[in-house]
Amino acid sequence: VQAVESGGGLVQPGGSLRLSCVATGTTFRYWTIGWFRQVPGKEREGLSCVSSSDGSSYTADSVKGRFTISIDRNTAFLQMDMVKPEDAGIYYCAIIETTFQDTATENVQNMCVRGRRVDSWGQGIQVTVSS
């Protein structure tokens, strides 16, 4: 499986941006897709993860109420609203594949919170917040 990201770029403070991640080449029935953010000097942070089996999701407190994750078949979207300067960074998409519906749901926490090894990382896209 490969994670293909798009949608990064420049956004003004208070503005909106939508990131997309497409899972390509997957042969499994279910997957969990997550978005992570990396900024210099800090550990990569799990922002939001979603399961393709039932749409269950997790969103970190740092972006809750501003970022919304959704999934449509093999594509996950991260809608970023009320963007703040501290949201700038490199955003990575990650994917875990599974045969089992329940496992895809469990992997939402596994991926975003517990740091479980993923099957594929995207190349990363830059999000710049500036007026």
C-alpha positions as CSV (number, residue, x, y, z in Angstrom):
1,V,0.0,0.0,0.0
2,Q,1.1,3.6,-0.6
3,A,-0.1,6.8,1.0
4,V,-0.4,9.7,-1.5
5,E,-0.9,13.1,0.1
6,S,-2.1,16.3,-1.5
7,G,-3.5,19.7,-0.5
8,G,-0.7,21.4,1.5
9,G,0.4,24.9,1.0
10,L,0.1,28.4,2.4
11,V,-2.8,29.4,4.6
12,Q,-3.5,32.5,6.5
13,P,-4.1,32.4,10.2
14,G,-7.7,31.8,10.8
15,G,-8.1,30.3,7.3
16,S,-8.9,26.8,6.1
17,L,-7.1,24.1,4.2
18,R,-8.0,20.5,3.3
19,L,-5.5,17.7,3.0
20,S,-6.2,14.5,1.2
21,C,-4.6,11.1,1.5
22,V,-5.3,8.3,-0.9
23,A,-4.4,4.7,-0.1
24,T,-3.3,3.1,-3.4
25,G,-2.2,-0.4,-4.1
26,T,-4.0,-1.9,-1.2
27,T,-5.2,-5.5,-1.3
28,F,-6.8,-5.6,2.1
29,R,-10.4,-5.0,2.9
30,Y,-10.0,-2.4,5.6
31,W,-7.6,0.3,6.6
32,T,-6.9,2.9,9.1
33,I,-5.6,6.3,7.9
34,G,-4.0,8.9,10.1
35,W,-2.5,12.4,9.9
36,F,0.6,13.3,11.7
37,R,2.5,16.6,12.1
38,Q,6.2,17.1,12.4
39,V,7.8,20.4,13.4
40,P,11.5,21.0,14.0
41,G,12.6,20.1,17.5
42,K,9.5,18.2,18.4
43,E,8.3,14.6,18.1
44,R,5.9,13.7,15.4
45,E,2.4,14.2,16.7
46,G,-0.6,12.0,15.8
47,L,-3.4,14.5,15.0
48,S,-6.3,12.5,13.8
49,C,-6.9,8.9,12.6
50,V,-10.0,7.3,11.1
51,S,-11.1,3.7,10.3
52,S,-12.6,2.7,6.9
53,S,-14.7,0.0,8.6
54,D,-17.0,2.2,10.5
55,G,-15.7,5.8,10.3
56,S,-14.7,5.9,14.0
57,S,-12.0,8.4,14.6
58,Y,-9.6,10.0,17.1
59,T,-8.6,13.7,17.2
60,A,-5.8,15.1,19.4
61,D,-6.8,17.8,21.9
62,S,-4.4,20.2,20.2
63,V,-6.6,20.4,17.1
64,K,-9.9,19.2,18.4
65,G,-12.7,21.5,17.4
66,R,-10.7,22.9,14.5
67,F,-9.6,19.9,12.5
68,T,-12.0,17.2,11.2
69,I,-11.1,13.9,9.7
70,S,-13.3,12.0,7.3
71,I,-13.0,9.1,5.0
72,D,-14.5,8.2,1.6
73,R,-13.6,4.7,0.5
74,N,-9.8,4.8,0.2
75,T,-9.3,8.5,0.7
76,A,-9.1,10.3,4.0
77,F,-9.5,14.0,4.3
78,L,-8.2,16.4,7.0
79,Q,-10.3,19.6,7.1
80,M,-8.3,22.2,8.8
81,D,-10.3,25.2,10.0
82,M,-9.3,28.2,12.2
83,V,-5.7,27.5,11.4
84,K,-3.1,28.8,13.9
85,P,0.5,29.7,13.3
86,E,1.5,26.7,15.5
87,D,-0.2,24.4,13.0
88,A,2.6,24.9,10.5
89,G,4.8,21.9,9.8
90,I,5.1,18.9,7.6
91,Y,2.0,16.7,7.6
92,Y,2.4,13.0,7.0
93,C,-0.3,10.5,6.1
94,A,0.0,7.0,7.5
95,I,-1.9,3.8,6.7
96,I,-2.4,0.4,8.4
97,E,-4.1,-2.3,6.4
98,T,-6.1,-5.2,7.9
99,T,-8.4,-8.0,6.9
100,F,-10.6,-7.5,10.0
101,Q,-13.2,-4.8,10.5
102,D,-12.7,-4.7,14.3
103,T,-9.0,-4.4,13.9
104,A,-9.4,-1.3,11.7
105,T,-11.3,0.3,14.5
106,E,-8.8,-0.7,17.1
107,N,-6.0,0.7,15.0
108,V,-7.4,4.2,15.3
109,Q,-6.1,4.3,18.9
110,N,-3.1,2.1,18.0
111,M,-2.0,4.5,15.3
112,C,-2.7,7.9,16.8
113,V,-2.2,7.3,20.5
114,R,0.0,4.2,21.0
115,G,2.3,4.8,18.0
116,R,1.8,1.4,16.4
117,R,4.0,0.6,13.5
118,V,2.3,1.6,10.2
119,D,2.4,-0.1,6.9
120,S,3.0,3.0,4.8
121,W,4.0,6.6,5.3
122,G,3.3,9.4,2.8
123,Q,6.1,11.6,1.6
124,G,5.0,14.5,3.7
125,I,3.5,17.8,2.6
126,Q,4.3,21.3,3.9
127,V,1.7,23.5,5.5
128,T,2.8,27.1,6.0
129,V,0.7,29.5,8.1
130,S,1.4,33.1,7.4
131,S,-0.4,36.3,6.6
